[in-house]
């Protein structure tokens, strides 16, 4: 032996697992809880008399150090345990004041699911309400029960020693006001086919002489935009008659005599998408119609869709998109026989999700007391294939966990935070019913209709740094609070998690995102981004704040199909590969040499530069003029400037996803797009003239000739690691003087691999064998066991072990050569990189997201 054996302490249970021939599974203890106290106002939550009987009360008591009845464990399924039982809301009730008590633990019981939120409230994920000390103050013996969530309420401000942390850090810069033209909708930024930047907003006020217009602004970016000439064209300057004659307006009725509502319908354009087939502009239309339907002070809402074939100068409202599941007829007491009615569907927030090929619209409803007050703001979601171009029949609503209801007249679920342990929606049986008696407030208090959703009026973006969708709702809690941020992995399942809040306390009406690097797009943002707020904002009534959101550790970063510094061939689905030829770029069907290899380098905020491996020049577009963000803009290579890469030289890697038609999670298709940060267009590779260009993102081919005609296959990319020949053979894998090592010359399955000072022993020799897919198995020369992703887990931080060779993908590794001559090794199953913890002897080897760290860059000897 080249070094002495090091002792290992292995638990008997682990020995038994290994002896049974089973891999070690890090997730096997996923439900194990970290126990601790739950406190408020210096008092502890307490299982009264240390009872283990179902129905026993849980209330506040003086804290007793080490008391088992005050030690609560937060389990990964959302249950919170104490003395072998779990917290539950009595009777599964959603009523205000419904008491917290004990029950036999049942992870399938929704009334036992709780989430400790970053604002220190505790969410009951069944009801969407929070735990609050009952009464006017926190005193020993006080009961705990449900109330609508309000982080400013001191009796909801808990401390939970054992609760999981959010896993993110959030910070806010100073606020500014430049570029904002206040209106009665959020601003919606977009680019026309020629690269011209616009943003759009609207207002439709109620009085006879009040303004009603669709407003457009244009310029080089958001900060410099001024009123566009089309704001004065057609019906844009006065939408009164246009709205009254629209599909919604034609069926609307006027308010009673003497009303402040002068018209029967008011409509605003909210969000624009430019059709890559024709260049036609499409947009959603928010309608407020049939005012004061029960003599109250409000109205109904509905969402239509409109189109413009002359770049926004004139519009046609084509039909309905999303409408109420209930009647919108004036005075319909058959549909609404009791004290309340349903506002309908409005306040849409459009998101064009190019990753999945769907429009997603987050919209809301309210419940109205017939005497005029409103409450219970509910959040809903609908989606439609982008290829359907917003047509009425293309929309589906999210209802009871599936996209099963039509957009026009279909039922809809109220979306609430899931926080990793809840369903994320209110089941239909707990939703609003016009047959329920009582006011809105009394129904919310009784738990017969949901409280206002914390996700009310959600606007979203894709955060390329986090690898997640990020959302900001309006604040409807009734008190000023810092801005809350939510994330989700998948819009197809609508499970949002609160990751924290930052910025000044405010209420806020309208919100939207903007990428501070291009100042023209809000669909894709990075580590830092602008979040805009209009009305009831602080310190200015309309402003933006630059926020920075990041995982608490690098383990929270997403995996990537490209490794930092690795060389790749970039190939499209039509067989074309990107290559440099002289000072230009071209395509080839037979790529060879470094001219057809490209090196990806993270910018640190979710984007990459893409450099030709041979020349070192960066791939990009001209970011000084509109032509660089126009459809079919030429792509060039150029040196990086002294100030760093231009925004036109930055790209995000977009993973293409397939979403089930009805329910279930989205899955990767295996294809990718490279999205230019300046233009939001995709790299497109074909043959012939203009072989390399940027094109509008699309998931279908254009059968016409009026717009972009480049095929989908040309922007559907694959990245193939460009290794220098076949690496099969026996190698050492070293970094910083340390070698990948089979600890203690072990031949035991399940032992975690480490790194140790290079010693030339066979336990530091590894046999690489290339597989048919280009990946390698990596077998220790001494133990004859394969380098293995422990248990097939996919989480960052999963141990790398040795295990009997199976041929499975969790034992296959792709090698990407770096410009330095080293390699990254990426597990085929997880997409994570082989990573050692440090350059100290005995550092354990895990899999981590690509961070560009030297601890992920191996030399093959």
N, C-alpha and C positions, 0 to 999 in steps of 0.2 A: 504494500500500500504506500501511496505517496504522501499520505497524511494520516494522522490518527483518527479513529472513529469518534464521532461526536454523539453523546447520549441523546436519545429521543424519548420523550414522555408521551405515550400514546394511551388514551383512555381505553378501558376494557371494551366499551361499546364499539369504539372504532375498530379495535382488533377483531371483534366479532363480525362486523360488517365486512372487513377485508377478507377474513377467513371464509366468509360465505361466498366470496367471489363477486361482490357487488361494489360498484364504484362509490366513492364518497360524494355525497350530494350536499352542497352547501345550503340548498334550500330546505333540507329535511327539517331544520329547526326554525323554519320561517315564522311559525306561529309563537315561538318562544318570546315572552314579553319581558321588557325591562320594567321592573316595578318601582314605584315611588309614590310620594304623596300628591294629592290634588288639593290645592289650597286657594283660599280667597279671603282677603281681609284679615290675614293672620290666623285663620281657622282652617281645619282640615276636613275634607270629605271623609265620612266615617260610616262604616257598616255597623249600625247600631247594635250594641251588645255582642258584637262578633257573630252575628247570626248567620246560619247557612240555610235558612228556610226561604223558599220562594215567597216573594211578596214582602219581605222584610224591608223596612225603610232605610234609605241612605240619606244622611243629612249632615250638616256642619257640626263640628265638635272641636273642643280644644285639642291641639296637636299633642300627641304622645309619642315621643321618640321611639322608633323601633316597633311601633304597634302594627301587628299584622292586619288589623281591621281597617287601617288607614293606608295600606300599601296596595296600590292599584297597578295592574299590569296592562299595558296597551298592546293588544294582539294584532297581528297583521291582517286578520279578517275583519277588523273593526270592533270586535268585542273588547270590553274592559273588565278584567277579572279581579276578584278579591276573595280570598278564602275558598277557592274552588267554585265560586259562582260568578255571575256576570251582571253588570249594570243593565237595566232595561227601563223603558218608559212604561208605566203601569197600563196594562190592558192594550198596549200598542196604540194608545191614544195620541192624537195630534193636537189636542186642545191646549190652550194656554193653561199653565199650572199643572198639567199632567205630571204626576210625581215620578221621581227617580227611585227605583227600588231594585231588589235582587231578583234574579231568575236563574234557573239552571242554564248553563251556557249552551247556546245554539247559534252557531255562526250563520245559519240560514234565516234567522229571525231578524227582520229589518229593524225592529224596535230596539235591538241590542247593538246597533252599529253607531259609533260615535267617532268624530274626528276632532283632534285638537288643532285649531286653526292658528296661523301665524299671528293673528291679532289677539290671541289668548282667549277667544270664545271657544266653546265646545259645541260642535254642530251635531245634532241628531239628523243623520242622513236620510232617515225615512220621512220626516216631516219637513225638513228644511228650516226648522226652528233651532234655537240654542238653549243650553242649560243656564238657568238663572236662579239665584237664591230668591226664594219666595219671601214676600214681605218687603218692608222698606229699608232694611239694613241687614248686614251679615252678623248674625248672632248665633251662639251655640244653641243647637236644637232646631235651627231654621231648616225647613225643607228645601229641596231643590227640584225644579220642574221646568217645563218648556215655556219659552216666550219667543216672539219674533226676534231675530238676531239684530243686535245693535252693539258694536264694539265700544261705543262711547258710554254704554250703561255699565257703571261700576260693578253691579251685581252679576255681570257676565264676564268679568275679567279674572280668569283663572290662571294659576300657575300649576303646571303638571310636570313633575320631575322625570317621570318615565316616558312621557309622550315623545313620539318621533319628531325630529326637527323637520322643517320644510325642505332643507337641502339646497336653498338658494340664498344669495345675497342680493339686495336691491339698494340702489342709491339714486338720488335725484340731484340734478344740477340746479342752477338758478333758472328762473322763468323769464321768458321773453315774449314779445308780442308781434314781431315783424312778420308781414305777409298775411295777416289775418283780416279778412273782411267779414265781420259777423253777419250771420244769417240764421234762418230758422230750420236749418238742417246741418249736419256735419258737412265739411268740405270733402269732396271725393276727387283725388288726383288721378290722372290717366294721361296716356300719350296717344295721339292720333297716328295714322299709318305713316305720315311723313315725318314723324318725330316731334311734332309740335306738342308742347306741354299745355295741358288744361287742368283746371279744377272746377268743380261744379257745386253749386248750392242752390237753395230756393227758399221762397217764403210765400205764404198764401194767407193773408190776414183777413179777419172776419168782417170788419166794418165796410160800409158801402163805398167809402172813398179810400180805403186802405190799399196798400200795394200788394200785388200778387204777380210774381215773376219767377222765371227760371234764369239763374244767373251763371255766367261763365267767365272765367278769368284765364289769361294766357300770358306766357313769358318764357324766359329760359328755365325758371324753376319756381317753386312755391313762394320764395321770398321776394321775387321780382315781378310776379304776375300782376297784371292790371286788367281792367274790365275788357273782355273780348267783344268784338263787334257783333257777334251772333247774339249777345244778350239783348240787342235791340231789334233782332230779326223776328219775323213771323209772330207767333203767339208768345214767344219768350218774354217779351216786355210786359204783357198783360195776359195772364192765363185764365181770366175770369170765365169768358164764354167757352174757352177750350175745355176747362174742367167740368163745366155744367153739361156739356154735350158729350163727354167721354162715356165709355161703357158703364162706369160707376155713376157718373153724374146724371145720365139719362134716366136712371131708375131711382134717383134720390128725390126727396121731397123737401120743400122749403120749411123753415122754422115757423112757429106760430107768429101771428102778427105782433109787432112791437119788439121782436127779438133783436139782439145785437148781431146775430148772424144774418148777413145780407144775402148770401147765396146758398144754394142747396148742396154744393160740393166745392171743396177746396183741395187742390192737388199740388204736390211737390215732387220734382224729380230728385231721386236719392240714389246715386250710383250709376256709372256708365261703363259699358264694355264695348270694345270695338271688334266687330266680327272679322276674323282673318280671311273669310271667303270673299267678302264684298267690300269691307271698309265701312259698312253700316254701323251706326251707333245704336246700341240698345241700352235701355235703362229701366229701373223700377220706379213706379209712381205711387207715392203715399197719398191716400185719399182720406179726407175727413168730411163725412157726408150725412145727410138727413139730420140736421142739428136739432137738439132738444127733443129726442124721440118720445120721451115721456114727460115733457114739460120741464125737464131738468136743464142744466146749463151746459151739457156736453153733446156728444154726437157718436156716430159709428165710424169705424176705420176699415179700410181694405187696401190691398196692394194690387196694382195693375202693372202692365209693362208697356213700354213705348219704344219707337224706333225712329231714326232720322237717317235719310239717305243723302243729306247735303251737309254733313259735318256739323250737325246741331242747329242749323239755321231754322228749320221747321221740323215739327214732330207729329207723329201719329200715335195715339194710344191704341194699341192693338187689341187688348183684352185683359181679362183678369189673370192674376198669377196666384195670389194667396188671399183667401176670403174666409169669413167667419164660419164656424160650424153651426152657428145659430142664426135665427132670423135677424134681418136688418130692416124690417118694415116698421114704419112709424106706429107707435102705440100698440104693438102686437102683444096683447096680454095673454093670448093663448100660448105663445112661445115663452113669455116671461110672466107667469101668473102671480109672482110674489113681489118682494120689495126691491129686487135687483135686476139688472140686465147686463149683457156681455157687450163690451165696447167694440169687439171685433179685432181685426189683425192689422197692425200698422207699425210705424217707426222702424222700417226695414233697414238693416245694415248688410249690404252686399259684400260677399267675399268670393272672388274668382279663384277657386282652388285648382290650379293647373296640375298639381301633383296627382290628383285623383280624377280630374276631368269633370268636376261638378261645380256649378254655382251653389253656394251656401248662403242662405238668407236668415239672419237672426232678427226676429221681430217680436213684438210684444202685444199683449192684450191687457186690459184692465177690467175690473168689475165696478159697476156704477150703481149707486143707490138712486132709485127713481126720484128721490128728493134732491139729487144734484151732486153729492160728494162721490169721490172715487177712492179706490184702494186695491190691494191685492194685485200688484203688478206682476204679471206672469211672463216668463221668457219662453219663446218657442223657436224652432228651427225648421226650415224647409230646404230642399235641395232639388236641383234639376241638372241633367247632363248638359254641359256647355254646348254640345253639338245641337241640342234642341232649341237654342237661341231664345230662351225664356218663354217659349210658347205655353199657353194655358195648360195643355195636357201633359207637359213635361215635368211639372212640379209634384213633389211628394213631401208630406209632412212627417216629422218625427213623432211617433205615437206609441207609447208603451214599449219602447225599445226596438222599434223597427220603422223603416220608411214605407209605411203601409197605407197612408191616407192621402187622397188627392189634395193638391194645393187649393183647389176651388171647393170650398165647403166641407173639407175633411176635418176629422177630429184632430186634436193636437195636445201634446203633453207639455207640462210646465217643466222646464229644465232648471235644475238646481245643482250646486256643487256635489260631486261624488267624493272628492278628497281621498281617492284611492280605496274607499271602503263601502261606498254606497252605489246605488244604481245610476244616480245622476238625473233622475226624473221622478215626478210625482205620478204614481199609478193612477189610471183613470178612475178607479173606485174612490180615490181620495180627492178628485178634482172637483171643479165647480159644477153645480147642477142648478138650472133655473127653478127646479122644483123645491129647492131648499129654502125654508122660510128665514126671515131675519135680514138685517142690514149686512153690508159687507164686513164691517167691523165685528159684528156679533158672530158671523160665520167663521171668520178667521180665529176668533177667540175660542169658538167651540170645536175647532179642528175639522169643520165640515167643508171648508174650502182652504186652499193653500195660502200661506202668508206670502208677502212680496218676495220674489226670488232674488238672491244675492247676485245673480247673473243678469238682472234686468237691464235691457238695452246694451247688449254686449257687442263690442266691435273687436275685430281680431286681425292678426297678421301671422305670417310664418316667420319664426325666429330661426334664422339659419345657424346661429351660434348654439342655441339650445337644442336644435333639432326637434322643436315642438311648435305647435300653434300657441300663441299668446293672446290673451284677451283682457280688455278693460271694460267693465260695466260702468254705468252711471251709479251714483251713490243714492240709493233710495231708502236708506236706513232712518232718515229723519233727523240726522245730525251730521255735522261736518266731520269727515274722516280723510286720512291720506288715501291716495289712489290704490285700490286693490288690483293685483295681477293674478290671472289664472292661466294654467297651461293644460294642454291635452296632447296626446300622441296622435290622435286619430279623430277626424271630424265625423267619421262614419258611426262612431259609438257614443259621442257626446258625453264623455266623462271628464269633467273639468276639475282641476285641483287648485286650491288657493295656495300660492307660493309666497305671499307676503304683500306688504304695502309700503309705499314711500311717497315722499313729497308732502307739500303743505296740506293741511286739513281743508276740505272743500266739499261741496255738494256735487256740482257739475251737471250740465245737460248733455251737450253733444261732445263726442270724443272721436278722435281718429289718430292713426299712426302715420309717421313719415320717416323714411330713411335719411339720416343727416348727411350721408355721403353723396346721394344723387339729388335730394330735395325734390324729387318728382314722383316717387312711388311709395305706397304704403303697404303693398302686398307682402314684400319680403324685407325684413329688417335684420339687424345683427345684434351684437352684444350691447351696443348703445343705440338708442333711437329716440326720436321725438314722439311724445304723446301730447296731443292737443286737447284743450278744454275750452268750450264756449259756454259762457253764462254760469253764474254762481261758482266762479273759480277764484283761487287765491294765489297771489295777491292781486292779480288783474282779472277783470271779468271775463276776458278772452285771452288765452295765452297758450304757450307750449312749454313743456319742461323736458329736458333731455334726461332720460333714465338709463341706468346701466343695470342689467340683470345677468347674473352668472351663477353657475352651480357652485356650491360651497367647496367642492373639490373637483379635480380633473376627472375623477371617476364618473361624474355626472354628465360629462360631455358625450355627444353621440358618436357612434362609430362611423367611419367614412369608407367609401370604396377606394379611396386613394390615400396613400400614406405620404406624410410630409417628407419632401425631398426625394420621393420615389420617382422613377422614370416609367412612363406608361405609353402604350399606343392607344390613341383615341380613334375608335372605329364606330361608324354609324350602321344602322340596320340595313342600309342599302348597299353595304360592302365597301363604302369609301372610308379611307383612313386619312387623318390629318397629317400633313407633312410640310416642312419648310423647303422652299426651292429658291435659292439665292436670297433675295431680300423680301420675298413674298411667301404667302402660304398657298397651298394647293391640296389636292387629294390624290391618293394612290390606292390601287387595289392590291398592291404587293409591297407593303411597307418594309423598309430595311434601314438599318443604321440609325445614328442618333438624330438625323434630320426628321425621322418619323417618330421620335420619342419626345415626351413632354413631362416636365417636372412640376409638380404641384407644391406650392408653398403657402401655408395658411397666413392670412393677414392678421389673425388674432381676434377677429370679430365675426367669424362664421363664413368668410369668403376666402378665395384663393387667388394667387397669381398663377398663371400657367405659362411656363417658360420652355422654349425649345431646348432640349438637352444638349444639342450640338452648339447652338449659337448663344444660348442664354437670353435671347430676346423674348419679350413678353407678348403673349397673344392679347389682342384688344381691338377696340373700335375708337374712332375719333370722338372724344368726349368734350369737344369745344363747340360743337354745332348740332343742329337738329338732324343732319344727315347721318350722324353716327348712331342715332336711335330710331331711324326710319326702318321700315321693313326692307329686308334684303340689303342692309348696310354692309359694306365690305369689311372684312376682318383682316388685320395686318399684324405684323410683328415689329416691335420697336424696343429700344432700350428703356429700362426704367429710369424715370427722371430723378434728379437729385433730391426731390422732396418725397420720393416714394412712388408707388404705382398710382397712376391716375384711376379715377373711378371707372373709366372705360377699359382698364386692364385688370379689373377685378371680376371674379365669377363665383357664383354659388353652384354647388353640385346638388341637383334636384333628383331625388329618388322617385321614380314613377310607381304609383300605387294602383292596385285594383280593389275597388270597393264592392262588396256584395250588393246585389240589387235591393235586398230587403233588410237584412240584419247581419250582424257579425262584424269582425274587425277587417280592416283593409290589409292587404298583403302586397309585398313588393313584386313588381312584374319582372324584375331582373334588368330593366333598362334604366337609363339616367338621361338627364339633360344638363347641359352647361348653360347657366343663365347669366347673361351679362348684367352687371350691376348698374351700368349707366342707362341701358335701354329696356331692361326686363325682357329682352328677346333671347331666343335659344340659338346656340351654335348649330348650324345646319350644313351638312357635308353632302355634296352631290358630285357629279362629273361635269365636264364641259366648262363653258364660261360661267363666271361667278360661282365657282364650285364651293367656295367657303364664304358664308355670309351669316347674318343673324336673321332669324325669322320669328314671326309671332308663334307663341306656344299653342299647340293644337294636339288633339287626340284623334283626329279624323282627316282624311284627305279631301282636298277641295276638288269637286267634280266640274267646277266652272273655271273661268279665266279672269274674273274681275279683280280678284285680290291676290293674296299670297298663294302661289301654286306649288311651293316646295313641299315634298311629301313628308308625312309623319316619320317615316323610317329615317329620313335624313337628319332629324334632330333627336332620334332615339339612339343613345350612345352606349358603348361599353368601354371600360378601361381595363386594358390588359397589361399586367406588369411586364416590363421589358427587362428580362434577365439576360445576362451574357452567357447564353447557351444553357445546356443542361447542367444543373448543379448536383446531380446524383453522385454519390460517393461518400466517403468518410471525412468528416470535418470536425473541427472545434468551432464553437460559437463564442466569441469573446467580446468584451467591452470593458474599457477602463482597467485592464489587467486582470479582470475576473472572467471565468469561463462558466458556461452553462454546465451544470453539475448534477449527477445522480448522487444525492447525499449519502455518505457513509457506505458507498458501494452497495446500495440496497438492491435487492431483487424483489422487493415487496410491491405489489400493486397498491396504488393509492398514495404513495409517498409524494409530497409536494417537491417539485424541483427547486433548486436554489442556484446561486452563483458563488464560486469560490476561487481563490487565487489559482491561476493556471499552473497545473502540475504535470501535464503530459500523461495522466492516467487514462485507462480505457473508460472509466466512468465519466470522463469529460469528452469522449469521442462520440459523435452522433452520425448515424448513417442516413443520408437523405436519398429518397427514392422517388423519382418523378412519377406522378399519376397521369392518367389520360386527360384530366382536366387542367393540367399544368401545375397543379399544387404538388406538395411533397409530403410523404410521411417522414417522420424524424424519429429514428430508433436508437436508443442508447446502446453503444457497442458492448457494454458489459452486461446490463440487465436484460437486454433483448426486448425491452418494453417500449411502447410508443409514447411519444409526447402527446398529452391528452388534455382536452378541455374537461375539467372535472364535472362529471355528472351530466354533461350536455347543457350546462347552464349558459345563459347568454348575458348575465349581468357583468358590468365592469367590476374588476376586482376578483373574479372567479379564479381559483387556483389552477395552475398548470401542474399536472401530475404525470406519473408514468403508469401505463395500464397495458394489459395484453392487447395486441394489435387486432383491430376489428375491421379496418377499412372504412369506418364511418367518417362523416365529414368533420366531426369534432376532433379527429386525429390527423386532419390534413391542414397544411400550412402553405400559404402563398408567399413567395420571396420577391420583394421589390427592391431593386438596386437603387441606392441613393447616389447623388452626385459625388458624395465623399468616398464612394467605393464600398461603403457598408450596405447592410440590408435591413429591412424590416421584415418580420415574419408575422403574417396575419392568419388567424384561425379561420378556416372556411366557414365553419358553423356560426361563429359569433361575430365575425368581422372586427374583432379586437386584436391588438398587437401583443406579442410576446414581450413582457416588461419585467425587469428586475427592480426590486425595491430600492437598491442603493449599490454602491461599489464596495460595500463592506462584506467580508466573508460571511456566508450564511444568509445573505439577503434572499428572501423568498421571491419566486417568480409567479406572476399573475398575468391576467390579460386586462389591458386597459385601452381606452380610446386613444387614438393617435393625437399626441400633444407635441410631436417634434422633439421629444426629450431624448437626450443621449442614452438614457436607460432603455430605449427601445431600438437602438441602432447597433446591429451586431456585425462583427467582422468574421467572415468564414475563412478558417485556416485549413 
